[in-house]
């Protein structure tokens, strides 16, 4: 039963007429190979946007004043290390999470090109969510406001 449901979901995912315009341009590309190639390009673009957002955050931190009795360099270095470690951990989480989707959907069987579509779509989606989180998420809001 689960396999039938997963197959229907994958067909709906890959069938161009089943997608609204706001689900991205890649799903009107044709077959799963074309969709994968398009999603891979979209992921590269999203990753560039994420790195640009992180670079702007670092530039903003360079302008922040350290609290009383804390050296400016030490203050900024702590923020830089936190951002670098958060990015490393977030990328590891995303990789684990997104690579696990296809085996779950296909009950451990190799999903082939459809699994690649699911994984890439997950990575693109998570990357855009991360960009938004760095921009206005609660954990970063206090940095941008200083």
DOKE-937301 format. One record per atom (N, C-alpha, C): x negated, y negated, z negated; residue in three letters; residue number from 0; atom name. Coordinates in Angstrom, 2 decimals, decimal comma, m for minus. Each point is the difference from the previous one (the first is absolute). Layout:
N
{{X Y Z} Ala NUM CA} ...
This chain:
146
{{m0,82 1,19 0,00} Unk 0 N} {{0,82 m1,19 0,00} Unk 0 CA} {{m0,87 m1,26 0,00} Unk 0 C} {{m1,05 0,02 m0,85} Unk 1 N} {{m0,90 m1,14 m0,08} Unk 1 CA} {{m0,73 m0,21 1,33} Unk 1 C} {{m0,38 1,10 0,66} Unk 2 N} {{m0,68 m0,13 1,29} Unk 2 CA} {{0,91 m0,61 1,06} Unk 2 C} {{1,25 0,38 m0,03} Unk 3 N} {{0,96 m0,57 0,96} Unk 3 CA} {{0,14 m1,49 m0,25} Unk 3 C} {{0,14 m0,38 m1,27} Unk 4 N} {{0,10 m1,42 m0,35} Unk 4 CA} {{m1,25 m0,76 0,43} Unk 4 C} {{m1,17 0,58 m0,28} Unk 5 N} {{m1,27 m0,65 0,37} Unk 5 CA} {{m0,11 m0,14 1,52} Unk 5 C} {{0,42 1,03 0,73} Unk 6 N} {{m0,05 m0,05 1,46} Unk 6 CA} {{0,91 m1,10 0,54} Unk 6 C} {{1,19 m0,11 m0,57} Unk 7 N} {{0,93 m1,05 0,42} Unk 7 CA} {{m0,58 m1,37 m0,30} Unk 7 C} {{m0,60 m0,15 m1,18} Unk 8 N} {{m0,61 m1,28 m0,37} Unk 8 CA} {{m1,14 m0,35 0,94} Unk 8 C} {{m0,84 0,97 0,33} Unk 9 N} {{m1,13 m0,25 0,91} Unk 9 CA} {{0,52 m0,36 1,37} Unk 9 C} {{1,01 0,71 0,49} Unk 10 N} {{0,57 m0,33 1,30} Unk 10 CA} {{0,53 m1,43 m0,01} Unk 10 C} {{0,70 m0,35 m1,07} Unk 11 N} {{0,53 m1,36 m0,11} Unk 11 CA} {{m1,13 m1,01 m0,05} Unk 11 C} {{m1,08 0,35 m0,67} Unk 12 N} {{m1,15 m0,89 m0,10} Unk 12 CA} {{m0,65 m0,21 1,37} Unk 12 C} {{m0,08 1,05 0,78} Unk 13 N} {{m0,69 m0,08 1,28} Unk 13 CA} {{0,88 m0,45 1,16} Unk 13 C} {{1,30 0,10 m0,15} Unk 14 N} {{0,89 m0,35 1,09} Unk 14 CA} {{0,16 m1,52 0,07} Unk 14 C} {{m0,44 m0,63 1,10} Unk 15 N} {{0,00 m1,46 0,08} Unk 15 CA} {{1,36 m0,65 m0,20} Unk 15 C} {{1,06 0,61 0,47} Unk 16 N} {{1,31 m0,63 m0,12} Unk 16 CA} {{0,53 m0,01 m1,42} Unk 16 C} {{m0,63 0,76 m0,88} Unk 17 N} {{0,46 0,10 m1,38} Unk 17 CA} {{m0,56 m1,09 m0,90} Unk 17 C} {{m0,82 m0,91 0,55} Unk 18 N} {{m0,68 m0,99 m0,83} Unk 18 CA} {{0,50 m1,40 0,26} Unk 18 C} {{0,13 m0,73 m1,09} Unk 19 N} {{0,33 m1,42 0,11} Unk 19 CA} {{m1,27 m0,76 0,32} Unk 19 C} {{0,16 m1,21 0,47} Unk 20 N} {{m1,14 m0,81 0,39} Unk 20 CA} {{m0,92 m0,32 m1,18} Unk 20 C} {{0,53 m0,02 m1,21} Unk 21 N} {{m0,82 m0,37 m1,14} Unk 21 CA} {{m0,85 1,14 m0,54} Unk 21 C} {{0,04 1,18 0,62} Unk 22 N} {{m0,82 1,12 m0,44} Unk 22 CA} {{m1,34 0,03 0,71} Unk 22 C} {{m0,31 m1,00 0,74} Unk 23 N} {{m1,30 m0,10 0,64} Unk 23 CA} {{0,04 0,41 1,45} Unk 23 C} {{m0,92 m0,56 0,75} Unk 24 N} {{m0,03 0,26 1,43} Unk 24 CA} {{m0,49 1,39 0,37} Unk 24 C} {{m0,67 0,68 m0,90} Unk 25 N} {{m0,61 1,28 0,35} Unk 25 CA} {{1,01 1,10 0,30} Unk 25 C} {{1,18 m0,10 m0,59} Unk 26 N} {{0,96 1,09 0,18} Unk 26 CA} {{0,73 m0,05 1,33} Unk 26 C} {{m0,32 m0,98 0,81} Unk 27 N} {{0,56 m0,02 1,36} Unk 27 CA} {{m1,07 0,38 1,01} Unk 27 C} {{m1,11 0,55 m0,47} Unk 28 N} {{m1,14 0,32 0,84} Unk 28 CA} {{0,16 1,30 0,79} Unk 28 C} {{0,87 0,89 m0,39} Unk 29 N} {{0,14 1,26 0,71} Unk 29 CA} {{m0,19 1,17 m0,94} Unk 29 C} {{m0,89 0,93 0,37} Unk 30 N} {{m0,24 1,20 m0,80} Unk 30 CA} {{m0,87 m0,26 m1,21} Unk 30 C} {{m0,22 1,06 m0,77} Unk 31 N} {{m0,75 m0,15 m1,25} Unk 31 CA} {{m1,44 m0,43 0,23} Unk 31 C} {{m0,63 0,39 1,09} Unk 32 N} {{m1,39 m0,42 0,27} Unk 32 CA} {{m0,06 m1,51 0,23} Unk 32 C} {{0,95 m0,53 0,76} Unk 33 N} {{0,03 m1,45 0,25} Unk 33 CA} {{0,34 m0,76 m1,28} Unk 33 C} {{0,93 0,55 m0,78} Unk 34 N} {{0,37 m0,65 m1,27} Unk 34 CA} {{m1,21 0,00 m0,94} Unk 34 C} {{m0,72 1,11 m0,07} Unk 35 N} {{m1,18 0,07 m0,85} Unk 35 CA} {{m1,05 m1,02 0,41} Unk 35 C} {{m0,23 m0,12 1,30} Unk 36 N} {{m0,99 m0,97 0,50} Unk 36 CA} {{0,43 m1,42 m0,35} Unk 36 C} {{1,27 m0,29 0,16} Unk 37 N} {{0,52 m1,33 m0,33} Unk 37 CA} {{m0,10 m0,26 m1,51} Unk 37 C} {{0,38 0,98 m0,81} Unk 38 N} {{m0,09 m0,16 m1,46} Unk 38 CA} {{m1,45 m0,16 m0,45} Unk 38 C} {{m0,91 0,69 0,66} Unk 39 N} {{m1,41 m0,15 m0,33} Unk 39 CA} {{m0,47 m1,43 0,27} Unk 39 C} {{0,43 m0,57 1,13} Unk 40 N} {{m0,34 m1,41 0,29} Unk 40 CA} {{0,65 m0,93 m1,02} Unk 40 C} {{1,25 0,30 m0,35} Unk 41 N} {{0,69 m0,84 m1,00} Unk 41 CA} {{m0,69 0,10 m1,36} Unk 41 C} {{m0,47 1,18 m0,36} Unk 42 N} {{m0,72 0,18 m1,26} Unk 42 CA} {{m1,29 m0,81 0,00} Unk 42 C} {{m0,71 0,01 1,11} Unk 43 N} {{m1,24 m0,79 0,09} Unk 43 CA} {{0,31 m1,49 m0,18} Unk 43 C} {{1,07 m0,47 0,62} Unk 44 N} {{0,40 m1,40 m0,16} Unk 44 CA} {{0,42 m0,31 m1,42} Unk 44 C} {{0,77 0,90 m0,62} Unk 45 N} {{0,44 m0,21 m1,38} Unk 45 CA} {{m1,20 0,00 m0,94} Unk 45 C} {{m0,95 0,89 0,24} Unk 46 N} {{m1,18 0,05 m0,85} Unk 46 CA} {{m0,82 m1,29 0,13} Unk 46 C} {{m0,05 m0,56 1,18} Unk 47 N} {{m0,69 m1,28 0,19} Unk 47 CA} {{0,72 m1,11 m0,78} Unk 47 C} {{1,33 m0,01 0,06} Unk 48 N} {{0,76 m0,97 m0,77} Unk 48 CA} {{m0,25 0,16 m1,50} Unk 48 C} {{m0,07 1,24 m0,46} Unk 49 N} {{m0,27 0,27 m1,41} Unk 49 CA} {{m1,38 m0,52 m0,40} Unk 49 C} {{m0,99 0,29 0,83} Unk 50 N} {{m1,35 m0,48 m0,30} Unk 50 CA} {{m0,07 m1,53 0,02} Unk 50 C} {{0,73 m0,61 0,92} Unk 51 N} {{0,06 m1,47 0,04} Unk 51 CA} {{0,64 m0,56 m1,27} Unk 51 C} {{1,07 0,65 m0,45} Unk 52 N} {{0,68 m0,43 m1,23} Unk 52 CA} {{m0,94 0,13 m1,19} Unk 52 C} {{m0,74 1,10 m0,06} Unk 53 N} {{m0,96 0,20 m1,08} Unk 53 CA} {{m1,12 m1,04 0,07} Unk 53 C} {{m0,45 m0,34 1,20} Unk 54 N} {{m1,04 m1,02 0,16} Unk 54 CA} {{0,50 m1,36 m0,49} Unk 54 C} {{1,26 m0,33 0,30} Unk 55 N} {{0,58 m1,26 m0,50} Unk 55 CA} {{0,10 0,01 m1,52} Unk 55 C} {{0,32 1,16 m0,56} Unk 56 N} {{0,06 0,12 m1,45} Unk 56 CA} {{m1,38 m0,23 m0,62} Unk 56 C} {{m1,02 0,59 0,59} Unk 57 N} {{m1,37 m0,19 m0,49} Unk 57 CA} {{m0,40 m1,47 0,12} Unk 57 C} {{0,34 m0,64 1,12} Unk 58 N} {{m0,32 m1,43 0,16} Unk 58 CA} {{0,72 m0,84 m1,06} Unk 58 C} {{1,22 0,38 m0,29} Unk 59 N} {{0,75 m0,72 m1,04} Unk 59 CA} {{m0,67 0,17 m1,37} Unk 59 C} {{m0,44 1,21 m0,29} Unk 60 N} {{m0,67 0,27 m1,28} Unk 60 CA} {{m1,27 m0,84 m0,13} Unk 60 C} {{m0,68 m0,22 1,11} Unk 61 N} {{m1,22 m0,82 m0,05} Unk 61 CA} {{0,27 m1,42 m0,46} Unk 61 C} {{1,24 m0,45 0,15} Unk 62 N} {{0,35 m1,37 m0,41} Unk 62 CA} {{0,52 m0,08 m1,43} Unk 62 C} {{0,24 1,14 m0,63} Unk 63 N} {{0,57 0,03 m1,35} Unk 63 CA} {{m1,05 m0,41 m1,03} Unk 63 C} {{0,45 m0,65 m1,02} Unk 64 N} {{m0,87 m0,40 m1,10} Unk 64 CA} {{0,04 1,07 m1,09} Unk 64 C} {{m1,16 0,30 m0,54} Unk 65 N} {{m0,09 0,99 m1,08} Unk 65 CA} {{0,54 m0,59 m1,30} Unk 65 C} {{0,60 0,84 m0,81} Unk 66 N} {{0,42 m0,47 m1,32} Unk 66 CA} {{m1,22 m0,44 m0,82} Unk 66 C} {{0,25 m0,78 m1,00} Unk 67 N} {{m1,05 m0,51 m0,88} Unk 67 CA} {{m0,86 1,15 m0,53} Unk 67 C} {{m1,28 m0,18 m0,05} Unk 68 N} {{m0,99 0,93 m0,53} Unk 68 CA} {{m0,26 1,23 0,88} Unk 68 C} {{0,49 0,02 1,21} Unk 69 N} {{m0,29 1,11 0,92} Unk 69 CA} {{m0,72 m0,60 1,21} Unk 69 C} {{m1,13 0,59 0,36} Unk 70 N} {{m0,77 m0,49 1,13} Unk 70 CA} {{0,80 0,17 1,29} Unk 70 C} {{m0,10 m1,02 0,89} Unk 71 N} {{0,76 0,02 1,27} Unk 71 CA} {{m0,29 1,28 0,80} Unk 71 C} {{m1,28 0,33 0,16} Unk 72 N} {{m0,35 1,18 0,80} Unk 72 CA} {{0,54 1,28 m0,58} Unk 72 C} {{m0,10 0,14 m1,29} Unk 73 N} {{0,50 1,20 m0,68} Unk 73 CA} {{1,53 0,10 0,13} Unk 73 C} {{0,67 m1,12 m0,12} Unk 74 N} {{1,45 m0,07 0,12} Unk 74 CA} {{0,44 0,46 1,39} Unk 74 C} {{m0,62 m0,56 1,02} Unk 75 N} {{0,36 0,36 1,38} Unk 75 CA} {{m0,37 1,43 0,33} Unk 75 C} {{m1,16 0,46 m0,47} Unk 76 N} {{m0,43 1,37 0,27} Unk 76 CA} {{1,00 1,01 m0,54} Unk 76 C} {{0,57 m0,27 m1,16} Unk 77 N} {{1,02 0,90 m0,55} Unk 77 CA} {{1,19 0,10 0,94} Unk 77 C} {{0,46 m1,13 0,51} Unk 78 N} {{1,12 0,01 0,95} Unk 78 CA} {{m0,36 0,75 1,28} Unk 78 C} {{m1,20 m0,27 0,54} Unk 79 N} {{m0,42 0,66 1,23} Unk 79 CA} {{m0,04 1,51 m0,18} Unk 79 C} {{m0,54 0,45 m1,13} Unk 80 N} {{m0,07 1,44 m0,26} Unk 80 CA} {{1,38 0,62 m0,14} Unk 80 C} {{0,89 m0,71 m0,66} Unk 81 N} {{1,37 0,50 m0,14} Unk 81 CA} {{0,66 0,14 1,37} Unk 81 C} {{m0,16 m1,00 0,84} Unk 82 N} {{0,61 0,04 1,34} Unk 82 CA} {{m0,60 1,14 0,82} Unk 82 C} {{m1,32 0,15 m0,03} Unk 83 N} {{m0,67 1,06 0,76} Unk 83 CA} {{0,45 1,38 m0,50} Unk 83 C} {{0,05 0,19 m1,32} Unk 84 N} {{0,42 1,29 m0,54} Unk 84 CA} {{1,48 0,27 0,27} Unk 84 C} {{0,83 m1,02 m0,11} Unk 85 N} {{1,43 0,17 0,29} Unk 85 CA} {{0,20 0,42 1,45} Unk 85 C} {{m0,75 m0,62 0,91} Unk 86 N} {{0,12 0,36 1,42} Unk 86 CA} {{m0,44 1,45 0,23} Unk 86 C} {{m1,11 0,38 m0,59} Unk 87 N} {{m0,50 1,37 0,16} Unk 87 CA} {{1,02 1,01 m0,53} Unk 87 C} {{0,55 m0,27 m1,18} Unk 88 N} {{0,97 0,92 m0,59} Unk 88 CA} {{1,31 0,01 0,78} Unk 88 C} {{0,42 m1,16 0,48} Unk 89 N} {{1,23 m0,06 0,79} Unk 89 CA} {{m0,16 0,80 1,29} Unk 89 C} {{m1,15 m0,13 0,67} Unk 90 N} {{m0,22 0,76 1,24} Unk 90 CA} {{m0,01 1,50 m0,25} Unk 90 C} {{m0,57 0,42 m1,12} Unk 91 N} {{0,00 1,43 m0,34} Unk 91 CA} {{1,42 0,50 m0,26} Unk 91 C} {{0,78 m0,80 m0,73} Unk 92 N} {{1,39 0,36 m0,26} Unk 92 CA} {{0,79 0,09 1,29} Unk 92 C} {{m0,15 m1,00 0,87} Unk 93 N} {{0,72 0,00 1,27} Unk 93 CA} {{m0,37 1,23 0,83} Unk 93 C} {{m1,29 0,32 0,07} Unk 94 N} {{m0,43 1,16 0,79} Unk 94 CA} {{0,62 1,29 m0,55} Unk 94 C} {{m0,02 0,15 m1,30} Unk 95 N} {{0,58 1,20 m0,62} Unk 95 CA} {{1,50 0,06 0,23} Unk 95 C} {{0,65 m1,11 m0,26} Unk 96 N} {{1,45 m0,05 0,13} Unk 96 CA} {{0,44 0,26 1,44} Unk 96 C} {{m0,61 m0,69 0,93} Unk 97 N} {{0,44 0,10 1,40} Unk 97 CA} {{m0,39 1,33 0,64} Unk 97 C} {{m1,12 0,58 m0,39} Unk 98 N} {{m0,37 1,30 0,58} Unk 98 CA} {{0,84 1,13 m0,58} Unk 98 C} {{0,70 m0,26 m1,09} Unk 99 N} {{0,82 1,04 m0,63} Unk 99 CA} {{1,42 0,07 0,56} Unk 99 C} {{0,39 m1,01 0,76} Unk 100 N} {{1,38 m0,06 0,48} Unk 100 CA} {{0,33 1,13 0,97} Unk 100 C} {{m0,83 0,21 1,01} Unk 101 N} {{0,30 1,03 1,01} Unk 101 CA} {{0,05 1,40 m0,60} Unk 101 C} {{m0,97 0,41 m0,83} Unk 102 N} {{0,11 1,34 m0,58} Unk 102 CA} {{1,25 0,19 m0,85} Unk 102 C} {{0,45 m1,05 m0,66} Unk 103 N} {{1,23 0,09 m0,79} Unk 103 CA} {{1,20 0,14 0,93} Unk 103 C} {{0,04 m0,84 1,03} Unk 104 N} {{1,12 0,03 0,94} Unk 104 CA} {{0,08 1,32 0,75} Unk 104 C} {{m1,15 0,60 0,29} Unk 105 N} {{m0,02 1,22 0,79} Unk 105 CA} {{m0,34 1,23 m0,85} Unk 105 C} {{0,20 m0,12 m1,31} Unk 106 N} {{m0,20 1,11 m0,93} Unk 106 CA} {{m1,37 0,66 0,14} Unk 106 C} {{m1,04 m0,82 0,07} Unk 107 N} {{m1,36 0,52 0,04} Unk 107 CA} {{m0,50 0,37 1,37} Unk 107 C} {{0,89 0,08 0,98} Unk 108 N} {{m0,43 0,35 1,35} Unk 108 CA} {{m0,66 m1,20 0,66} Unk 108 C} {{m0,87 0,25 0,93} Unk 109 N} {{m0,62 m1,09 0,75} Unk 109 CA} {{1,05 m0,73 0,81} Unk 109 C} {{0,03 m1,28 m0,10} Unk 110 N} {{1,04 m0,78 0,66} Unk 110 CA} {{m0,44 m0,52 1,36} Unk 110 C} {{m1,27 0,17 0,33} Unk 111 N} {{m0,49 m0,45 1,31} Unk 111 CA} {{0,17 m1,49 0,20} Unk 111 C} {{0,40 m0,36 1,21} Unk 112 N} {{0,11 m1,41 0,34} Unk 112 CA} {{1,11 m0,71 m0,77} Unk 112 C} {{1,05 0,72 m0,35} Unk 113 N} {{1,06 m0,62 m0,79} Unk 113 CA} {{m0,50 m0,35 m1,40} Unk 113 C} {{m0,83 0,85 m0,56} Unk 114 N} {{m0,60 m0,28 m1,30} Unk 114 CA} {{m0,89 m1,22 0,06} Unk 114 C} {{m0,71 m0,15 1,09} Unk 115 N} {{m0,87 m1,17 0,19} Unk 115 CA} {{0,84 m1,28 0,06} Unk 115 C} {{1,15 0,07 0,68} Unk 116 N} {{0,90 m1,15 0,06} Unk 116 CA} {{0,47 m0,37 m1,40} Unk 116 C} {{0,41 1,00 m0,78} Unk 117 N} {{0,44 m0,26 m1,37} Unk 117 CA} {{m1,11 m0,63 m0,83} Unk 117 C} {{m1,20 0,54 0,11} Unk 118 N} {{m1,12 m0,52 m0,78} Unk 118 CA} {{m0,35 m1,43 0,40} Unk 118 C} {{m0,09 m0,26 1,30} Unk 119 N} {{m0,33 m1,35 0,45} Unk 119 CA} {{1,09 m1,00 m0,38} Unk 119 C} {{1,25 0,40 0,15} Unk 120 N} {{1,10 m0,89 m0,36} Unk 120 CA} {{m0,06 m0,33 m1,49} Unk 120 C} {{m0,32 0,98 m0,82} Unk 121 N} {{m0,16 m0,21 m1,44} Unk 121 CA} {{m1,13 m0,99 m0,26} Unk 121 C} {{m1,13 0,18 0,66} Unk 122 N} {{m1,16 m0,87 m0,21} Unk 122 CA} {{0,30 m1,45 0,42} Unk 122 C} {{0,67 m0,14 1,13} Unk 123 N} {{0,36 m1,36 0,45} Unk 123 CA} {{0,92 m0,65 m1,01} Unk 123 C} {{1,02 0,72 m0,40} Unk 124 N} {{0,97 m0,52 m0,96} Unk 124 CA} {{m0,66 m0,38 m1,32} Unk 124 C} {{m0,83 0,90 m0,53} Unk 125 N} {{m0,68 m0,27 m1,28} Unk 125 CA} {{m0,96 m1,19 0,12} Unk 125 C} {{m0,65 m0,15 1,15} Unk 126 N} {{m0,93 m1,12 0,18} Unk 126 CA} {{0,74 m1,33 m0,01} Unk 126 C} {{1,12 m0,07 0,69} Unk 127 N} {{0,79 m1,24 m0,03} Unk 127 CA} {{0,54 m0,27 m1,41} Unk 127 C} {{0,38 1,04 m0,72} Unk 128 N} {{0,46 m0,19 m1,37} Unk 128 CA} {{m1,14 m0,53 m0,88} Unk 128 C} {{m1,22 0,48 0,24} Unk 129 N} {{m1,15 m0,47 m0,77} Unk 129 CA} {{m0,31 m1,47 0,30} Unk 129 C} {{0,12 m0,39 1,25} Unk 130 N} {{m0,22 m1,41 0,36} Unk 130 CA} {{0,99 m0,87 m0,76} Unk 130 C} {{1,25 0,42 m0,03} Unk 131 N} {{1,02 m0,76 m0,72} Unk 131 CA} {{m0,31 m0,03 m1,49} Unk 131 C} {{m0,41 1,12 m0,56} Unk 132 N} {{m0,33 0,06 m1,42} Unk 132 CA} {{m1,13 m0,96 m0,36} Unk 132 C} {{m1,04 m0,04 0,82} Unk 133 N} {{m1,11 m0,91 m0,28} Unk 133 CA} {{0,45 m1,45 0,16} Unk 133 C} {{0,93 m0,23 0,90} Unk 134 N} {{0,47 m1,37 0,23} Unk 134 CA} {{0,90 m0,54 m1,07} Unk 134 C} {{0,95 0,81 m0,47} Unk 135 N} {{0,95 m0,55 m0,98} Unk 135 CA} {{0,41 0,99 m1,08} Unk 135 C} {{m0,74 1,07 m0,14} Unk 136 N} {{0,31 0,97 m1,04} Unk 136 CA} {{m0,36 m0,52 m1,38} Unk 136 C} {{0,67 0,51 m0,98} Unk 137 N} {{m0,18 m0,46 m1,38} Unk 137 CA} {{m1,46 0,11 m0,46} Unk 137 C} {{m0,67 1,05 0,38} Unk 138 N} {{m1,38 0,19 m0,42} Unk 138 CA} {{m0,98 m1,01 0,57} Unk 138 C} {{0,37 m0,66 1,08} Unk 139 N} {{m0,91 m0,96 0,65} Unk 139 CA} {{0,49 m1,44 m0,12} Unk 139 C} {{1,23 m0,17 m0,40} Unk 140 N} {{0,60 m1,34 m0,06} Unk 140 CA} {{m0,81 m0,94 m0,88} Unk 140 C} {{m0,49 0,50 m1,14} Unk 141 N} {{m0,76 m0,86 m0,90} Unk 141 CA} {{m1,32 m0,46 0,62} Unk 141 C} {{m0,59 0,81 0,86} Unk 142 N} {{m1,25 m0,42 0,66} Unk 142 CA} {{0,28 m1,13 0,98} Unk 142 C} {{1,03 0,18 0,83} Unk 143 N} {{0,30 m1,01 1,01} Unk 143 CA} {{0,44 m1,32 m0,64} Unk 143 C} {{0,55 0,05 m1,20} Unk 144 N} {{0,50 m1,24 m0,63} Unk 144 CA} {{m1,10 m0,81 m0,67} Unk 144 C} {{m1,20 0,54 m0,10} Unk 145 N} {{m1,09 m0,73 m0,66} Unk 145 CA} {{m0,76 m0,85 0,98} Unk 145 C} 
